Amino acid sequence: MKNKMKVLVIGSGGREHALVWKLSQSPCVDKIICAPGNGGTAGGSKCQNVNIKATDIPALVELADREQFDLTVPGPEAPLVAGIVDQWPDGLRIWGPNAYAASLEGSKIFAKKALNRFGIPTAQWIEFDNHDKAKSWLAVQDEDGQVVKADGLTGGKGAIVCDDRIQTSQAIDQMSSFGDAGKRFIIEKRLYGREASLFLLCSGNGQIIPLQTAQDYKRAGDGDTGLNTGGMGGYSPASHLTPKMITAIISKLRPMIAEVGFIGFLYVGLMLTDVGWFILEFNVRMGDPETQVVLPRLQTDLAQLLYALSGRKRWSEGLSWTSQAAVTVVMTSGGYPGDYKTGYVITGLDRVQEMAPGAIVFHAGTKWVDGQILTNGGRVLNVTAIGDDIAEARKIAYAAAVPISWEDVNYRNDIAKSI
């Protein structure tokens, strides 16, 4: 065990606020720095923000060298894919994969080839680097229903689900809008079923620890309508992903994880179909907003857990979880995921506990200016609640959202409604 830990959390979203919130609960953590952080991570007795972007690896390395952090936890994918782990100062613990292993998220083609190499179920796919060749291939296909995915990082916007060949052709054209990330792309067979999210802790010494299950909502509008987003809400647990399935998935993934040498959080995006489960994608970090419903249910000391695993030590104590459920509702700027305005004053945060005792508001796109919290992004707040079951947690979360307001605020009204 490590006492008086100094921790660095990298990132500025709701996931990073949830990580700071959970890490700060450890009696072993003395100080947390969040780079660059947001309006939520700026407060608290243990945490302070530093104005360094998550992608500014040289500045982060310099900060780590100076501060000698006991543990660093990168939140978003971009610094991991860019190789922050490879460049980290020797002797300092950082929880995440090196650049090669991070290619599981950084390149859809890399991930698909790895899945195929180890015989892990995934949708049939084909890669392209030329729009005309892709459309020629599409013209001779017998089936409608494809998904077009940019190969590189696109902030969650690079996967376009298509109902017919007209939409697929349009999606091929859209790949150009993603710049270098869309120069190569894949077209895969569309799968139908129920999506599920599985999170794994991969220690690098062969130990793979599953976290509790969660499910998010990607579409912007009620009834799963509108554009795909980074996530409009979520709940945990997701009972449709059973322990038997989790065991089978880990067994299939274990050789691949060992070959790429993966260390860190591994998100496994799944589709549960009538003929079995298929892997849709990987993220090499915790999901957002799934982190905001998983961590409130975790009773194990997260700081000690990640400190041990980042030092390649086995964790023999197991993980402790509350039996209660969690729901989070993402409050966004009007227009998100398209064009939106920022800089609006957020009111009502001081009334949340009055309306919904025990609710947690994780900040995402916010900042402090002259003593006020302003909107500073598309996804602004994650209003989260714990309850005896999902229905109760949902009721509390929506009650907590009622007093919170700013100009052109928006959120879905059906998160976890039919669970």
N, C-alpha and C positions, 0 to 999 in steps of 0.2 A: 504494500500500500504506500501511497505517496501523500504527504501532508503539505499544506501551504503551497498549493499548485498555482502557477501563473499560466493562464490559458489564452490562446489567440483563436478567435472565431473569424473566419473570412467570409464576407458576403453582406448583403444589405436587405434581404427579403424576410418574409414571414418565417421561413424555415430557420434562418439564422437567429431570429428573435427567440424562436422556440428552443433552439440549441442553447442559447445564452441563458434563457429562463431555467432550463433543466440543469445545466452545468452549475449554475449559481446556487442550486439547492444542496450541492455537495458540501459537507463541512470541511472537506479537504481542499476546496478551491478558495484561494485568497483573493485573486484578482483575475478579471476577464477583460481583454481588449477586443473590440469588434472593429474590423476594417472592411468597408467604411461604416457599417452599421446603419441604423435608421432612428426615427424618433422614439421607438420603443427601447432599443438597446442603449440609448444615451442615458437612461435613468438607472437607478438602482445603486446600492452601496458598493457592489463588487465590480460593476462594469462601466467602461468608458469607451467612446468611439475615437478612432483615429482616421483622418481623412486620407486614406489610401485605397484606391480602387482594387477590387478583387483580382483584376487582371494585371496589375502592376507588380509583377513578380520580383523584379530587382528591389523595389522599395519594401516589399514584404520580407524578403530575405534579409535586407539590411536591418529592418525592425526586429526580426527574430534574433539576429546576431547580437543586437544591442540588448534586447530584453531577456534573452535566454529563456524562452517559454518552455515550460515542462511538457505542454501538449498543444498542438495546433490542429484545428478541425476546419478544413475548407468546406463551405456549404455548397456553392454552385459548381457546375461542371467545367466552366471555361478555364479556370486556373489549373485544374487537374489535367485536362486534355493538353494544355500548354506546357505541362511538365514541371509544375511547382514542386512536386515530391522529389524529382530527380535533382533539383537545384537547392533543396533545403539544406541548411547548415548541418554538417556532420554532428551526430550525437544528440540532436534535438528530435523529439518524437512528433511525427505528423501522421494523421490518420487519413489515408487515402491511397489510391493506386498510382504507380508511376505512369509516364506518358504512354508506354506501350499498352499496358493493361487498360488504361482509360480510353483506348481506341474502341472498346466495346460500346461506348457511347459516342465517341468522336467520329466514328465511321460506321454507317449502317452496313456497308459492304464487308468490313472487317468482322462485324458481329455476325452477319449471316454466314460467312464462310466458317467462322468458328463453330456455330451451331450445326452446320452441315457436317463439318469434319468429325464431330463427336456424336452424330446421329440424334441430335436433340430436336424434338418436334418444333417446326416453325413453318410459316406459310411458304409455298413455292414462290420463287422470285427470279428476277433477271436484272442485270445491271446494264446501264447505258451511260455514254458520255456524249451522245448526239441526239438531238430532238427528232430529226428526220428518221433516223433508224428506229427510234422508239415508236414513232407513229406508224412506220411500215410494219413493225412487229404487231402493233395493236390492231391494224386493219385485218389481219388474218386470224385473230383470236375468235373462238367460238363462244366464249362466256363473257358476260358483263360482270362488273364488280371487281375493281382493282383498288389498290392503295399505292399512291406515288409518294416516294420519300426521298428528300434530299440526303445526300450521303453525309454531309457535315453538320455542325451545330447550327441551329436556327432559332434558338430560344423557344423551342416547343411548337413552332409554326410550320415545320417542314414536312409533316405527314398529311397528305390530302386524301381523304376517303371518298371514293367515287362510286356512283350507282350505275353508270353506263359509260359507253366508250366516248361519248361527247365530253362528259366530265373528265374522263381520264386524259383525253387529248388536251383539254384546257389546263389540267394539272401539270402535264409535261411542259407546257409553255410557261407555267408559273415558276418552274425550277430556276429560270434565269433571274428571278427577283431575289434569289437567295445568294447571289454572288458566287464566291468561290465554293461555298458549301453546297451549291446546287449544280456545279459543273459535272459532277457524277451523281447519278440517282438510280434508284431501284424502282421497279414496278413489281408488286407482289399480289398474289391472289388474296382477295378479301375474305376474311374469316367472319363467321357469324356465331354469336353466342353471348356470353357474359364476361366482361372484363374483370380482372382482379389484379391486385398489386401485392407482391411478395418482397419483403426486405430482408436481406441477409447481412450478417457481420462476418466478413472473411478475414481471418487473422494472418494468413500467410504461412501458418505452420500446420495446415490441414484442417483446422477447426472452422466449421461453418455453423453459425448460430442464427436461427430464424427469429425475427422480431414478430410481434403481433401483426395480424393482417389489417389492411385498410383498403378503402375504395374511394376514388375521387370522381369528380364530375368535370369533364373537359369542355362541354359545349356552353356557350355564353348564355343561352336562354332556357327558360323553364321547358320541361318536357324534352330535354336534350336537343334543343333547336339552336340554330345560329352557328357562328364560327367556333372553331376550336380555340381554346385558351390555354394558359398555363395551369388552370384549375380553378373552379368556382366554388369548391367546397368538398367535403369528404366525411367519412365516418370510419370508426373502428370499434369492434372487429367486423370483418367481412366473412360471415359464416359460410358463404358459398365456396370458399377456399378451405378445404378440409385438412386436418392433420395428415391423413393418408396421402393426399395430393402433395402436400408440402414435402413429405419424406421422399416421395417419388421424384419430385422436381430436383431436390438437392442431390439425390443419388445420380441423376442424369447430368447435373451441372458440375459435379465435383471434379471429374477429369479435366474439363475445360478450364475451370477456375485455377486448378493446379498448373496447367500448361502456360497460361498467360501470366501466372504469378500474381493473381489479383489479391490486393489487400485493401480493406475499407468497407464502406457501405456499398452493397450492390442491390439496386432495385431491379426486379424482374417483372416486366409487364406481360401479363398473360391474357389469353382468350380461352375461356372454358366452353367447349363446343359439345355437340351431341356425340362426337367420336373421340373426345379426349381433350387434353390441354395442349396449347401451343404457345410458344414464346413469341411475343410481338416485338419487344425491344428491351434494351438494357439502359439503365442510368447508373452512373458510377458514383452516385451520392444519394442521399435521402431525397424522397420526393417532396414536392411542395404543391398542395397543402397537406399531404399525408403525414408529414412529420408532426404537424400541429395536432393530429389526433392520436398518433402513436405515443409520442413522448409523455403526454399527460397521464397515460395509463401505465407507464413504466415506473416501477418502484425501486429498481436497482439503481445504485449510484452510477450515473452515466460517466462521470469524470474518471472514476476508478476503473470502470469497464474499458473505456477507450484508451486510458493510459496503459493498462495491462496488454491489451491486444496490439496497440501500436508498437509495443516493445517485443512483439512476437511471443508473448507468454500465453499459455492456455488459460482460459477462464473456466474454473471448475465449479463455481458456485451456482450456476444456472442463472436465469433471469426471473425476477419477480414482477408480476403484473396485477393490477387491480382487475376485479371481475366486472367492473363498471364499463360502460360504453362511452365513446366520445364522438361529438359532431362538431364540425367547423363550417362556418358560412363565410365566404369571401366577399367582402364589400369592395366594389370597384369604382373607378372613375367612369362616368358616362361616356360611351363610345368604345370602351375597351372591348375586344382586343384591337380595334381600329384606332382611329385618331381620338385623342382625348386631351383635356386641359388639366394642368396641375396648379398648385399654389392656393387652393381653397382652404379656408379655416375649417377644421373639424371640431364640431361641438358635441356635447353629450357624453363624452368619455367618463366624466365624473359622476354620471348617473347610472352607469352600467351595474354596479354592485347593488344599488337600490332596486333596480328592475329585475336583476337576475343574480342573486348572491352566488359567488363561487365561479362565475364565468370568467374566462381569460381572454383578453384582447391582445393578440399578437400583431405587431405592426409589420407592414411590408413596405409599401410606398409612402412613407411619411418622413417629415423632418421638423425639427424645432426651429422656429424663427421668432425672435423677440418674445419669448415666453408662450408662444402658441404652437400647436401642432397643425402642420399644413399637409395637404396631399402632395405626393411627390412621385407618383407612378400610376400604373394601370390598376394593379391589384394593391389596394390601400391597407385594408385591415382584415384579419382573420379572427372572427368572433367564435370562440370555442367554449364548449361546455361538456361537463361530465355528468352522467346520469345513470340510474340503475339499469336502464336499457336504452337503446337507440332512440326510441320515441321520447323518453324523458329528456335525454341530452339534446335532442332536436328542439324541444319546446323551450328549454332554457337558453339555447344559443340564439333562437329567433327573438326571444324576449329581450336578450341583451343587445340585440341589434336595433331595437326600436328607438332608443333615445339618441343614437349616434347619427349625425347628419353632416352633410356638406353640400355645396351646390352640385347638382347633377349626380348624386350618389346612386348606385345601382347594385342590386344583388339578386340572385335567384331565390325564389320562394319555395322550391321543391327539393332542397337538399335533404336526402335521407327520408323523404316523405313516404315512400312505398316499401320500406325495408321491413 
